[in-house]
Amino acid sequence: MARIAYVNGRYLNLAEAAVNIEDRGYQFGDGIYEVFFAYRGRLIDEALHFARLERSRQKIGLEAPMGEAALRVVMHELMRRNRVETGLVYLQLTRGVARRDHAFPSPPPRPALTLTVRPKPEPPEELSSWGAAAITLPDQRWGRCDIKSVNLLPNVLAREAAKQAGALEAILFDEAGVVTEGASSSVWIVGADNILRTRALDQHVLPGCTRAALLGDVAAEGMDFREEGFSLEALRGAREVFITSATSFVKPITRLDGLPVGNGAPGLLASRLYARYLARLKEG
Ligand SMILES: Cc1ncc(COP(=O)(O)O)c(C=O)c1O
């Protein structure tokens, strides 16, 4: 079936969907994006994703191309036209088309809004055979990783390095040896002290929507939890490591830099949190 994209007000076959060569997203990476997981026609954690989109938009001084309600209509229409009920909705918003010049164009051009959808298999019923490998790498990104900007070259290079090493994700660490996040995920560990940790939010990490949603599950499970950073050493000595994102849900990392994490199988806390995540998906 032909895939349909949304491009600045029009629904087009993907083969014909194109943006102007002078679009500032293409020229400068002057834009932001969001990725939503749709499960059986529902956008998961949608309020969190819309709120982050709004924050990213304001932080780079972009005009809103349309209100949230209209955006929702477009997203559902695009899913309908693509006959996708469970999948990923990718949304990109750039500063639009203008003669190439670094500073913001004046007057501001119309922001360019594009969306695509693709199907994704339903999440597995449980995690037992769902472990993945990760590698660790220095974080070479910029100082405003809290903005979901389309400038992803360091993330792309990190993920390629992971792929070359036969791993799924690259877990990044800063110059002080403190873990920031994955190339496209939030990172959690259960330490040797049995405490669950994920780094507190600051400008060096993206505020993950799955992370935010999971904090409620952590509280509901009464887990021993601290929102604080942890070192590469703590990551390497962890009993459990898992990542979260709209695309990877709750994914155990069972091998790190070629060595097993804990006993090499998905851990108990990740499994409990995944069960809650799945229940939320199904209950709506
Ligand atoms: C750098 C980075 N951190 C964290 C996440 C997880 O965010 P979310 O749970 O909203 O998908 C992503 C998702 O793409 C990401 O790219």
The ligand as an SDF file (V2000), in Angstrom:
LIG
                    3D

 16 16  0  0  0  0  0  0  0  0999 V2000
   17.9550   11.3530   23.2910 C   0  0  0  0  0  0  0  0  0  0  0  0
   16.6740   10.7330   23.7390 C   0  0  0  0  0  0  0  0  0  0  0  0
   16.4600   10.5370   25.0480 N   0  0  0  0  0  0  0  0  0  0  0  0
   15.3240    9.9710   25.5000 C   0  0  0  0  0  0  0  0  0  0  0  0
   14.3270    9.5700   24.6250 C   0  0  0  0  0  0  0  0  0  0  0  0
   13.0770    8.9380   25.1670 C   0  0  0  0  0  0  0  0  0  0  0  0
   11.9950    9.8270   25.0180 O   0  0  0  0  0  0  0  0  0  0  0  0
   10.5050    9.3000   24.8910 P   0  0  0  0  0  0  0  0  0  0  0  0
   10.2730    8.3890   26.0430 O   0  0  0  0  0  0  0  0  0  0  0  0
    9.6840   10.5260   24.9720 O   0  0  0  0  0  0  0  0  0  0  0  0
   10.3910    8.6090   23.5700 O   0  0  0  0  0  0  0  0  0  0  0  0
   14.5020    9.7770   23.2540 C   0  0  0  0  0  0  0  0  0  0  0  0
   13.4460    9.3860   22.3260 C   0  0  0  0  0  0  0  0  0  0  0  0
   13.5460    9.4950   21.1500 O   0  0  0  0  0  0  0  0  0  0  0  0
   15.6940   10.3830   22.7950 C   0  0  0  0  0  0  0  0  0  0  0  0
   15.9030   10.5980   21.4890 O   0  0  0  0  0  0  0  0  0  0  0  0
  1  2  1  0
  2  3  1  0
  2 15  2  0
  3  4  2  0
  4  5  1  0
  5  6  1  0
  5 12  2  0
  6  7  1  0
  7  8  1  0
  8  9  2  0
  8 10  1  0
  8 11  1  0
 12 13  1  0
 12 15  1  0
 13 14  2  0
 15 16  1  0
M  END
$$$$
